[in-house]
Amino acid sequence: MTIKSQNEKEKLVMTLLEDGKNWQEITKEAHVSCSFVSMVNKKMLGEDISVKKKLSIPTEAIKLFSEKKSIIEVTIILDRPILEIQKYYNDYLRLVHIGFLVSLIEAHKDHLPTIIKLIKYVIQNPFTKNDLIAALTLVKHIPRLKTTKKNLEERINGLSKTRDYLLNEIHDIRQMN
């Protein structure tokens, strides 16, 4: 028994179809599947044999995002709820290695406007690695600086009271003289 090439099997199936054999006979004689017979039959009839499988909604959404469609465009094309499309968009971003950013945004949804302002600032004001390290160092000192500010304000307030007291004392001494 010799193993036949794809072309040889196709020719054999075509011959058997032309001879009027049914599919069951052809599959046994040519040692091929029903789907192979169907494909050859479609070729003979001139039909498009490329099978276009309908994609699932999530897969279709990811395909559209990969084609640079916006969330709004995908929502309209697929006619699905915006929250569902946003979930698919998050999945798409994870697939293209932006998962960390997506997770960060999801974890801090309440601060999203601030995060967006920060991102826009970074885009509009390019900075170096050293600039970022310096900024982060300053951010670490904010609680200490707030405490220092509060202490200084209390000292200023105390010194102002002392000054007012002393000015009153001077005024009183002058009036006695």
C-alpha positions in Angstrom: 0.0 0.0 0.0 1.5 3.3 -1.1 0.8 6.6 0.7 -0.6 9.0 -1.8 0.1 12.8 -1.9 -2.6 15.3 -1.3 -2.8 16.0 -5.1 -3.1 12.3 -5.9 -5.9 11.8 -3.3 -7.7 14.8 -4.7 -7.5 13.4 -8.3 -8.7 10.0 -7.1 -11.7 11.6 -5.2 -12.5 13.7 -8.3 -12.5 10.6 -10.5 -14.7 8.7 -8.0 -17.1 11.6 -7.8 -17.3 11.8 -11.6 -18.0 8.0 -11.6 -21.0 8.7 -9.5 -19.8 7.0 -6.4 -21.4 8.1 -3.0 -19.3 9.6 -0.3 -19.3 6.5 1.9 -17.8 4.5 -1.0 -15.3 7.3 -1.7 -14.1 7.6 1.9 -13.5 3.8 2.0 -11.8 3.5 -1.4 -9.6 6.6 -1.2 -9.0 6.4 2.6 -10.0 10.0 3.2 -12.5 11.8 5.5 -15.9 13.1 4.6 -14.6 16.6 5.0 -11.9 15.9 2.5 -14.4 14.6 0.0 -16.6 17.7 0.6 -13.6 20.0 0.0 -12.7 18.3 -3.3 -16.4 18.4 -4.3 -16.5 22.2 -3.6 -13.3 22.6 -5.6 -14.9 20.8 -8.5 -18.0 23.0 -8.3 -15.9 26.1 -8.1 -17.0 27.1 -4.6 -14.8 28.9 -2.2 -13.2 26.2 -0.1 -11.7 28.6 2.4 -13.8 28.1 5.5 -14.4 31.3 7.4 -15.3 30.2 10.9 -17.4 32.8 12.8 -15.4 34.2 15.6 -16.7 34.4 19.2 -17.5 37.9 20.5 -14.4 38.1 22.7 -12.1 37.0 19.8 -13.8 39.3 17.3 -13.3 42.2 19.8 -9.6 41.4 20.3 -9.2 41.1 16.5 -10.8 44.6 16.0 -8.6 46.1 18.8 -5.5 44.6 17.0 -6.7 46.5 13.9 -6.5 49.7 16.0 -10.2 50.1 16.4 -11.3 52.2 19.4 -13.5 51.0 22.2 -16.3 53.1 20.8 -15.9 51.6 17.3 -15.8 48.0 18.7 -18.9 48.7 20.8 -20.8 49.9 17.8 -19.5 47.1 15.4 -20.3 44.3 17.9 -23.4 45.9 19.3 -22.5 44.8 22.9 -22.6 46.7 26.3 -19.7 49.1 26.9 -18.6 47.3 30.1 -18.3 44.0 28.2 -16.2 45.7 25.5 -14.0 47.4 28.1 -13.4 43.9 29.6 -12.3 42.6 26.2 -10.1 45.7 25.7 -8.4 45.0 29.1 -7.9 41.4 27.9 -6.4 42.7 24.7 -4.0 45.0 26.6 -2.9 42.2 28.8 -2.3 40.1 25.6 0.0 42.9 24.3 2.0 43.0 27.5 0.4 46.1 29.1 -1.3 44.0 31.8 0.6 45.7 34.6 -0.8 49.1 33.6 -4.3 47.6 33.3 -4.0 46.0 36.8 -2.7 49.2 38.3 -5.6 51.3 36.8 -8.2 48.7 37.9 -6.8 48.7 41.5 -6.9 52.5 41.6 -10.1 53.3 39.7 -11.0 56.0 42.3 -7.8 57.9 41.4 -8.2 57.5 37.6 -8.4 61.3 36.9 -5.2 61.9 38.8 -3.5 59.0 37.1 -4.5 60.4 33.7 -3.2 63.9 34.7 0.1 62.3 35.7 0.4 60.3 32.5 -0.4 63.4 30.4 2.2 65.4 32.4 4.9 62.7 31.8 4.1 62.7 28.1 4.2 66.5 27.8 7.3 66.9 30.0 9.9 64.3 29.2 12.2 63.5 32.0 15.3 61.4 32.7 15.7 58.5 35.0 17.5 60.7 37.5 14.6 63.2 37.4 12.2 60.3 38.3 14.4 59.1 41.1 14.7 62.6 42.5 10.9 63.0 42.3 10.3 59.7 44.1 12.8 60.6 46.8 10.9 63.9 47.4 7.6 62.0 47.5 9.0 59.8 50.2 9.7 62.9 52.3 6.2 64.4 52.0 4.8 63.0 55.3 7.9 64.3 57.2 7.7 67.7 55.4 4.0 68.0 56.3 4.9 67.4 60.0 7.7 69.9 59.8 5.4 72.5 58.2 2.8 71.9 61.0 5.5 72.3 63.7 6.8 75.5 62.0 3.3 77.0 61.8 2.7 76.2 65.5 6.1 77.9 66.3 5.2 80.9 64.2 1.9 81.2 65.9 3.6 80.9 69.3 6.2 83.5 68.3 3.4 85.8 67.1 1.6 85.6 70.4 4.9 86.2 72.3 5.6 89.3 70.1 2.1 90.6 70.6 2.5 90.1 74.4 5.8 91.8 74.4 4.5 94.7 72.3 1.6 95.1 74.8 4.1 95.1 77.7 6.2 97.8 76.0 3.1 99.8 75.3 2.0 99.5 78.9 5.5 100.5 80.2 5.5 103.6 78.0 2.1 104.6 79.2 3.2 104.4 82.8 6.1 106.7 82.2 
